[in-house]
Amino acid sequence: QVQLVESGGGLVQPGGSLRLSCAASGTISSIYGMAWYRQGPGKQRELVAAITGGGTTNYAGSVKGRFTISRDNAKNTGYLQMNSLKPEDTAVYYCNAVIATPKSSAYDYWGQGTQVTVSS
């Protein structure tokens, strides 16, 4: 059974940095795209950043130049480096990945979410 587990969230002051991690575990054949979404208070879930299996990245305009998505295929882990954090970045951040296993074709998996709070 595949699981995604996020870590690295917390409380940070404006202008600070955090690095989120998303570790995939289980019997995995391939991890295709990985992405980070977030849902702020009273807001809909939105895409923050995405990375393909080949390493092509895409960012929401609000985080471009401040956030960097990456992945370590050997560790089945994705990362989101967040710099110059702003109060409006406060949200629950969710990891998403499209994963194939020996028993099934590609399927969409979600992590449980990790809280990021930017406040002085």
Summary of the structure (lengths in Angstrom):
residues: 120
radius of gyration: 14.0
end to end distance: 40.2
largest distance: 47.9
contacts: 361
relative contact order: 0.33
helix: 5%
strand: 58%
